Amino acid sequence: MHFGLSEEQEMIVSTVRSFVEKEIYPHEAEVERTGIVPHELGLRIKQKCIDLGFYACNFPEEVGGAGLSHMDFTLVERELGRGSMALTHFFGRPQNILMACEGEQREKYLLPAVRGDRMDALAMTEPDAGSDVRGMKCQAVRSGGDWVVNGSKHFISGAEHADFFIVFIATGVDETPKGPKKRITCFLVDRGHPGFEVRDGYNSVSHKGYKNCILTFDDCRLPDAQVLGQVDGGFEVMNEWLYATRLTVAAFCVGRARRCFDYAVEYAAERKQFGQAIAKFQGVSFQVADMITEIDAADWLTLAGAWRLDQGLPANREIASAKLHASEMLARVTDTTLQIFGGMGLMDDFPIERFWRDARVERIWDGTSEIQRHIISRELFRPLGA
C-alpha cells in the first residue's frame, strides 16, 4: 500500500487549488450577496479552465477530455470543493453519462459538451420522487412513432446555464409480485424544444448563486433519436454511469472541510480570552483534534473508493460509506468551527456561516444519508440472504 501522491497528482492538486484561490475566491462574497453569477464571469472562468486543459477532465482522451483516472479526478473535485459551487460549476465537468451517446448524439451532445461549446444538466428529481426514483410521475407515452412527455422535474442544478438536459422519464409500468414497477428511460432534451420549459426554482439557503430550476413538459414530443441508451433502460444507464457522483460529493465535502478547518485553527490560535489564546483551552483544542481526525478519515475513505474504481473492483459500498461519512463530517466540522468563532461565526464578515449553510444539503442530494446507509447495509446482508 502506498499512501502518497505521485508527482503528477501533486501537480494536479497544486494547479487546481491555485486556480480556485485566484479565480474563485475573489468573487465569492459578491455572488453570495447577489445570488447571481454574471454571465461574463462564468464564461471567463470556463475559458480559463479550457486554457488550463482541465475542462471535461473526467472524460477520456479519445473524446477530447484529459483522461484523468478516478483517483486524479477525485483530487480535482476535492480542491474545487474549497470554492463556491456557483463559480466552480464553470470549471466544466459534464455528466459522464454522456459517454453512452451513440451515432449522431456524439456530435450533437457528447463532443460539444467536452469542448465546452454546450453545457448539460441532469434531471431526475420530482416533487413526489426524490429518493424513490421509481415514484416519478413525469411520463412519456408512444404517439405516432415519437414520445409525448408530460410532467415536471424540480431541484435541477445547473439548469440555468444548460443548453441541453439529460432527463429520466417513466415510459411504462411492469406488474411484479411486489406491485407495479415503473420502467425508466433517459432522454436528451434541448433547451427551447417545443413543449419544454425551464423555470426558476426555489430560493435555497445553501450554495447561493448555484440555482435550482423547475422543468416542465407539456405535450413535449421527442423522437427515438433523443433516447440515451435503450428504451426502458434508464436504470442500467444510471447504474453504469451515475453512481460515482456520490464520490464527487464526498470529495467536495473533504475539500470544503479542510478550508473551514484552516479558519478554525487560525482563529483559535489568534483569539484571546482570559489572557491567552483559546487554543490553549482543551475545550477548543480537543475539538480541533477531533475535526482533523474526522477530515482525514473522510479523505481516505473517499480516495479508497476512487482507487477501487481504478482497479476495477466493486466500490458501491465503499463509495456510499465515503459519501455518508464525508457529508456528515462536514456538518460537524462547520458547526464546530462556527462554535469556535462564537458570535462572529454567524456574521458575514467571515465565510463560516456560509460554509455552515452550504453543508446542510450535502446530506440530502445525490442520495440522502439514509439511502447511503441502506446501500451499505444491503451490500453487507445480501450475501447472507438476509
Secondary structure, DSSP 4 states (H G I P E B T S, - for coil): ---SPPHHHHHHHHHHHHHIIIIIHHHHHHHHHHS---HHHHHHHHHHHHHHT-TTTTS-GGGTS----HHHHHHHHHHHTTS-HHHHTTS----GGGGG--THHIIIIIHHHHHTSS-EEEE--BTTBSS-GGG---EEEEETTEEEEEEEEEEEETGGG-SEEEEEEEEEEEEETTEEEEEEEEEEEETT-TTEEEEE-PPPSSSTTS-EEEEEEEEEEE-GGGEESSTT-HHHHHHHHTTTHHHHHHHHHHHHHHHHHHHHHHHHHH-EETTEEGGGSHHHHHHHHHHHHHHHHHHHHHHHHHHHHHTT---HHHHHHHHHHHHHHHHHHHHHHHHHHGGGGGSTTSSHHHHHHHHHGGGTTTS-HHHHHHHHHHHHHGGGT-
